[in-house]
Amino acid sequence: MPNTAERLLAAYDEQLRSDAEMRSAVRVERLGPLLLGTFRGGRGFVSYAPFAATGNGMLGDLVDAAVAHFSADPEVTEFEWKTRGHDELPGLEQLLTERGLVPEEPESVMVGEAAALAVDVPLPAGVSLQQVTDRAGLELMCTMQATVFGDPPESVGPRVEDHLREFAEDTTGMEAWVAVADGKVISAGRVNPVPGTNFAGIWGGSTLPEWRGKGIYRALTAARARAALRAGKSLINSDSTEYSRPILERYGFAKVTTTTPYIWRR
């Protein structure tokens, strides 16, 4: 019988890759084992279930074809090839960099039981959790996240519009949550139930540096776990930084693999 990490990795591979990552794409094309998705805002994404690269040059040919596909579309300004550390695709990283894709920081893929996170967590005095449902709240949330992630101020507006569109079009139950102190957003994150799976993803987790280490991120994660359970999802996945990974590990989450985004920009 597989151990917990193996079982969770198998569920992740079977349920969250390939078609699940294309759900909000405006166009999808298949290229052998790859799915090439084009999304709003001029973004592209390469997804695939685990596969074996057989034959001389097969993997390089796939990378070349993906680059050619997105570079031929003038509306696409960037695309992401998201590698996973457990995939048996030797030489992939070198092939991607040789073709101009730039790696971002690797993250840990964490998977665990939603019920393990949905616990009561005491908050510091004067801090409260709130669900964000309107433009004003999203602007405050996205501005704080841009500060934490080091993103330019001009990224806030498009991000707000993306979230408003999700609220308007997405029937899966996506929720945005923030922690507030003295009227200021100090921590934030989203939960996205994935249709047709047992999973909900938690994304965008961020806390202002001066508020870290006080249990706020942990409480925000618990709120999102309760939202996942309300949506009928038993598992949670997160691509975690070295800040959030230990928090999830303390509550029984397993690091099932690593992921590194490789980005091509026009």
Number of C-alpha atoms within 10 A of each C-alpha: 5 8 7 14 17 14 12 22 19 14 17 22 13 14 19 23 16 20 14 15 17 20 14 15 15 10 13 18 12 12 14 8 15 18 21 25 25 24 18 13 12 14 17 26 21 23 22 21 15 17 11 12 16 9 7 8 9 12 18 17 12 17 18 14 13 21 18 11 15 24 17 10 12 9 14 19 15 18 26 21 24 17 21 19 16 12 14 12 16 11 10 16 16 11 17 21 14 10 13 14 21 16 18 12 9 18 20 21 22 26 27 24 20 25 17 17 23 21 16 10 16 12 17 12 7 9 17 17 18 16 16 18 14 13 13 10 18 22 17 18 26 23 21 21 23 17 15 16 12 9 12 10 11 10 12 21 13 12 16 21 14 14 21 16 11 16 17 9 10 13 10 14 18 21 20 25 23 27 23 18 15 9 10 13 23 25 26 29 24 22 26 22 25 22 16 10 17 18 27 29 22 23 18 17 23 23 25 15 10 8 14 14 11 12 15 25 25 22 21 26 28 20 24 29 27 18 23 29 19 12 19 14 23 18 24 28 25 23 22 23 14 10 13 18 19 13 16 21 14 11 17 14 26 22 23 22 19 17 18 19 18 20 19 21 14 10
